[in-house]
Amino acid sequence: MKCGQCGTKNDPSSKFCRECGIELVSSPQSQPLVTISELYGKEVDVLFFIENFTGKVTGIVNPTEDQIGRYREGILQRVIIDTPTAATEADENIGAILTFIRQSKEYLGEKFNENQYRNTTPAELKKEYLKLFERILKDKSKKSEPKPMPANDGGKK
């Protein structure tokens, strides 16, 4: 394992760098992979962001500080991973989904009217929230894009 402080190569089982003594932290690639079924019913942090090349919304479960810094235009959100059966029995989640929709509309500067969602199924509410969420991500990425430099006319007027 390579030390992040001084670059010295250390034994993979070492907890501290043999050169500078700093605590060694394993890289995300060396952490064991977790399957989705192991996450059912658990509360996790998900970093949602738009992929640069595809434009698709994607997410990283329990991101590292480095990943959060790298995707600073993304949105970090704490969620509970539903089991497939819990997703079909989502009536108790309607309040939470409506809260997410209200917060999303407030962020976008739009009016929220809970009555318009009274006869909407949980699946339709989730689709509505995901659409709003995608709009927020696009809005945040536009705000974080560098502004073009004004053209230099070479001092001519």
Buried (B, 14 or more C-beta within 10 A) or exposed (E): BEBEEEEBEBEEEEEEBEEEEEEBEEEEEEEEEEEEEEBBEEEBBBBBBBEEEEEEBEBBBBBBEEBBEBBEBBBBEEBBBBBEEBEEEBEEBBEBBBEBBBBBBEBEEEEBEEEEBEEBEBEEBBEBBBEBBBBBBBBBBEEEEEEEEEEEEEEEE
